[in-house]
Amino acid sequence: MRKYKITLTSAVALGISLFGTGILALHGKAKTETSAAAIPGEKGGQDLDGPYEVVPNWPKPLSQLPGHEKWTWGTIDGVFAESPNRVFIFQRGELPIVTRPPNTALPQFGPSLSFPVSGEPFRNAGQGPASSPLGPPDEPNDWKGRYGVDGRWEHCLVVVNSEGDIVESWTQWDKLFKHPHAVFINPYDPQKNVWVVDDYRQAIFKFSNDGKKLLQTIGTPNVQGNDDKHLGGPTFLAWLPDSTMFLADGYKNTRVVKFDKDGNYLMSWGQRGDPPNDTRPGYFNTVHGIAVDPVTRRVYVTDRENHRTQVFDENGKFIDQWSYGFPSSVYFLYMAANHRLWAADATTSKILEYDLEGHFLYSWGTNGDWPGTLWGVHGMTVDQEGNLYVSEVEAGRVQKFRPRKDANPDLLIGEPVRAAWK
């Protein structure tokens, strides 16, 4: 929580009200001097969704598409708002619509066990199609469900407008993707080309803004490696103002890779660590979230299995680190233009705010699958109107949050840098 100062005058007044006039303290009305709530002075509430309110029925159900009446969103790893009217959603196929089953005792597994647990989410979308079933029969596939019954590999990348309607479906690329992980637009690229990361393909792909052309592939698709031409489980991207690009290459490898503005390999750094409590600089276990400060050019990297963020200069020199505490699992880092760093912790289901030295400032969020709660936040993006979008792998959804009226602006997740386009 944020820190507030109590002056000597206010302390004395508080003491008088508590001890000198006890009846007044108990029965009178006292003026609220400070508040840690998202809306200062608000009565009641719990700030479950912080300074935001969830936008209902956004996006509209996937069943809006012809022939999809019985289908819903799958595991949604990535979301990116080019504008309020053009939001990219990147998902691992589709799941059938199911309703919550009645609570059923499971004595065969142990006493006092039942499913689903009252009040808890009952379907983990991350257990749906983990990878594309559309490849060759001998190609590895982590999902053993029945295609067309338990899931299907369609509409991996779609674009949604401000009303929640699907306005673009990049289905021509469905067979290209094997394990969608993240989608971005470089904020310094006036062409607004679209980048996607596929960690099972061991590659990142660059498309034209309209999705008609595949412009570039970095990595050798389907071939894992740890050199200048191969990747090993890439996750997220970040850019500096000169379009220098940094890649967290961290499900199989344990490194950060630096590319020039044209995507040419420059260097990498990182060594395999010893989880879960490795504190050595430059050692990693699951290099996942990544963000850069455009002013200092520092690179912030989540070392997920060691429950920390490490900070480096742009050439991999270690500068600082801080822990999120065990057993945190921070999936995503977001750098706002106001130099606040936000982190999404899947373990606590909280959105966390830090300054760039790692001081904790604020948090909000609670676990659940009803609107406004969070379950497995894997991506965050903010549009030009201040709306926040989160993608959730376990919940299998994207949520749109708009700032609450009179919300403390210091608690809102700031817009990102948009240097080449607005």
BELNOR-V289612 format. One record per helix or strand of 3 or more residues. SS is the DSSP state (H for helix, E for strand). FROM is the first residue (numbers start at 1). LEN is the number of residues. Records with the same first field share a line. If there is no record, write none. Layout:
# BELNOR-V289612
SS->FROM-LEN / FROM-LEN
This chain:
# BELNOR-V289612
H->8-13 / 22-6 / 62-3 / 125-3 / 171-6 / 304-3 / 409-3
E->52-3 / 71-13 / 86-11 / 157-4 / 166-4 / 180-6 / 194-5 / 203-5 / 214-5 / 234-6 / 245-5 / 255-5 / 265-5 / 287-6 / 299-5 / 308-5 / 318-6 / 330-6 / 341-5 / 350-5 / 360-5 / 377-6 / 388-5 / 397-7
